[in-house]
């Protein structure tokens, strides 16, 4: 114990950084466990789309959407979701919703907004469209 205290005293900044990182890892782990919005992989997304008629909501910009999107996806920008302008999605409240962005990083906020608006089963596609296309899964171009 004496050695640990001496190390902390001699390397205060390093020790504080370690404690902060530990707290952040614990926080994000528990946040993910207790969140109503789940992070799903491509296999689970494919299952939801094919077996449970999940609706894919693509929150990327219109140009990115036209370059390639998951078949049947609806393009609703994350700004529109933040403003509460997602009337075209209202009829899908009881169906599974998969929110997709470019890399899986920015879809979480939009998914949380949809969940707060009463959508029952909201998920985020892990690694987004880049992960989807990286596995050579089909993308539809145009529209």
C-alpha positions in Angstrom: 0.0 0.0 0.0 2.9 2.3 0.8 4.3 1.8 -2.7 1.0 2.7 -4.3 0.8 5.9 -2.3 4.3 6.8 -3.2 3.6 6.2 -6.9 0.5 8.4 -6.7 2.4 11.1 -5.0 5.2 11.0 -7.6 3.0 10.7 -10.6 -0.1 12.7 -9.7 -1.2 13.6 -13.2 -0.8 10.1 -14.5 -2.8 8.7 -11.5 -5.6 11.3 -11.9 -5.8 10.4 -15.6 -6.1 6.7 -14.8 -8.9 7.4 -12.2 -10.8 9.6 -14.7 -10.5 6.9 -17.4 -11.7 4.2 -15.0 -14.7 6.3 -14.0 -15.6 7.0 -17.7 -15.3 3.3 -18.5 -17.6 2.3 -15.6 -20.1 5.1 -16.5 -20.3 4.2 -20.2 -20.7 0.5 -19.3 -23.6 1.1 -16.9 -25.1 3.6 -19.2 -25.2 1.0 -22.0 -26.6 -1.7 -19.7 -29.5 0.4 -18.5 -30.3 2.4 -21.6 -33.5 1.7 -23.4 -31.8 2.2 -26.7 -29.7 -0.9 -27.6 -26.6 -1.1 -29.7 -27.0 -3.9 -32.2 -24.7 -5.6 -34.7 -25.4 -6.3 -38.4 -26.6 -9.8 -37.8 -29.2 -8.7 -35.3 -30.2 -5.8 -37.5 -30.7 -8.2 -40.5 -32.8 -10.4 -38.3 -35.0 -7.5 -37.1 -35.4 -6.3 -40.7 -36.3 -9.7 -42.2 -38.3 -11.3 -39.4 -39.8 -8.4 -37.4 -40.3 -5.8 -40.1 -38.0 -3.3 -38.4 -37.9 0.2 -39.9 -34.5 1.5 -40.7 -34.1 5.3 -40.1 -31.1 6.8 -41.8 -30.1 10.1 -40.1 -27.3 11.0 -42.6 -27.7 13.9 -45.0 -29.6 13.5 -48.2 -26.5 13.3 -50.4 -25.0 10.5 -48.3 -28.3 8.7 -48.3 -28.4 8.8 -52.1 -24.9 7.4 -52.3 -26.0 4.3 -50.5 -28.5 3.2 -47.9 -30.0 0.0 -46.5 -33.0 -1.2 -48.6 -36.2 0.3 -47.4 -34.6 2.9 -45.1 -36.3 6.2 -44.4 -34.1 9.3 -44.5 -34.9 11.6 -41.6 -32.1 14.0 -40.6 -31.0 14.0 -37.0 -31.8 17.8 -36.9 -35.4 17.0 -37.8 -35.6 14.4 -35.1 -34.1 16.8 -32.6 -36.8 19.3 -33.5 -39.5 16.7 -33.2 -40.4 16.7 -36.9 -40.7 12.9 -37.5 -44.4 12.6 -38.4 -43.7 10.1 -41.1 -42.4 7.8 -38.4 -45.4 8.0 -36.1 -47.1 5.0 -37.8 -44.1 2.8 -36.8 -44.2 3.5 -33.0 -44.8 -0.2 -32.1 -42.3 -1.6 -34.7 -38.6 -2.0 -34.1 -36.7 1.0 -35.2 -33.0 0.8 -36.2 -31.3 4.2 -36.4 -28.3 4.3 -38.7 -25.7 7.0 -39.3 -22.3 6.9 -41.1 -20.2 5.3 -38.4 -22.6 4.5 -35.5 -21.4 7.5 -33.4 -24.1 10.1 -34.0 -27.1 7.9 -34.2 -27.4 7.5 -30.5 -28.8 11.0 -29.9 -31.5 10.6 -32.5 -32.4 7.2 -31.1 -32.7 8.6 -27.6 -35.0 11.3 -28.9 -37.2 8.7 -30.7 -37.3 6.6 -27.5 -38.3 9.7 -25.5 -41.0 10.4 -28.0 -42.6 7.1 -27.3 -41.1 4.7 -29.8 -41.0 1.3 -28.1 -38.1 -0.6 -29.6 -35.3 1.7 -30.7 -31.8 0.4 -31.6 -28.6 1.8 -33.1 -26.6 -0.1 -35.7 -23.1 -0.6 -34.5 -20.5 0.9 -36.9 -23.3 2.4 -39.0 -23.3 2.2 -42.8 -19.5 1.9 -42.9 -19.7 -1.4 -41.0 -22.7 -2.5 -43.1 -20.9 -1.9 -46.4 -17.6 -3.3 -44.9 -19.3 -6.6 -44.5 -20.4 -6.4 -48.2 -24.1 -6.2 -47.2 -26.3 -4.7 -49.9 -26.8 -0.9 -50.2 -29.4 0.8 -52.5 -28.2 3.8 -54.4 -30.3 6.8 -55.5 -33.7 7.9 -54.4 
